[in-house]
Amino acid sequence: MRISKPTDKVTFSIVGAGNRAGAYIEMLERHYKGLYDVVAVFDPDKIQQEKYRKTYNLKNDQIFNSLEDFIKLPRLSDVVIIATLDTQHYDPTISALELGYDIILEKPISLNLEETIAIGKLGEKYPNQLVAVCHVLRHSPFFRKIKEVIDSKVLGNVINIQHNENIGYYHFAHSYVRGNWRNTDIAAPIIVAKSCHDMDILLYLLGDKHCKRISSMGSLNYFTKDNIDKCKDEGPYSAEAIYGGNKIRSVVFDNSSAERLKNELSTSKYGRCVFDCDNNVVDHQVTILEFDGGVHATFNLSAFTNTIHRSLKIMCELGEIRATEATNEIEVWPFGGQKEIFKIEKGYGGHGGSDEGFVKNFMESYLYDKPFDSTLSMSIESHVMAFAAEESRINHGRLINIDRYYKRILKRMEK
């Protein structure tokens, strides 16, 4: 049950106290200090436990080592933030719904589509509980401006979209070759784990249009043992180059000297040669999508880019929109008219201010019953699209009808 007035504190439990949960807590502290409190933490990391213990004066009986503790305990707070690894979303989310929690759920909703749909179906049984899926890009000043332009109809209707996710060579090596999202035995496929964001953004920008058909192709070309001879010189992908240059801040190594950094990396999974890891997720993938009304889109994800950003070209009846997060600029160019350029100011924090916008939208909804923009029901469709794209890729680009695919999964779940 949500609190009845904004003068009460909203209480939070945290299941998985890593970087993502920390980003949301930082935004709560920045914008809602005095209106929230952390009352329980479930995470085996002793450093994180101690941090929350000191910050929120937690007692020993408010700190737990595992999500299993969360599942067997009664409800401890108004809201739970579930920000564990992909493989650990399902059980705590099911328990949280049944216990009456409102939920902030890190994407992807779950590791596979059956679990994702099951969470969605259970969520329908508890319509008064708010399940906020962390599709934070819907809350980005950048994408909100693009949607504003589209919805204004100044360029007429959208005809087709080119959308690129430029993952960044160092980010890909860190997360998808050496890191936690490298292998589909322990994480969702990259188009689900990383790019359900992008499926969701296409739905967000197109508003009332649903995806009808999808086809996808992609492979793991470069980061394979076929290139193991390159381990002698990994070039820009070497751990020393990436972590010594502070490109990645989510894992901290002692880089006060080259020797100390090398010693630390020698015992870390992040020190492995990128051509000698147990990774199997693709390093590039192209997806073609058909939406209602004959609107089409292409989505291209790639490891092989210098910087981490998304870029789009949206072609409309009366003009086009070009947008890139690299410069945070949006060009609106009517046919035969003058180009208008919008320079978007980034918000505070991660994802270009998206984390900030997400938390503010959640709290405004929670405290004042304002509409929330990335609910569980909204997010199921983008997950279906992403999983369908992966099935298409595995089957050599086979065209998948989304409605039939969804019904087939439902039928399989009923057995």
Beta strands, then each sheet from edge to edge (+ up, - down):
strand 1: 10-15
strand 2: 36-42
strand 3: 63-64
strand 4: 79-82
strand 5: 102-105
strand 6: 131-133
strand 7: 158-166
strand 8: 211-219
strand 9: 284-291
strand 10: 295-302
strand 11: 309-316
strand 12: 319-324
strand 13: 329-334
strand 14: 340-343
strand 15: 400-401
sheet 1: 3+ 2+ 1+ 4+ 5+ 6+
sheet 2: 14+ 13- 12+ 11- 7+ 10+ 9- 8+ 15-
end
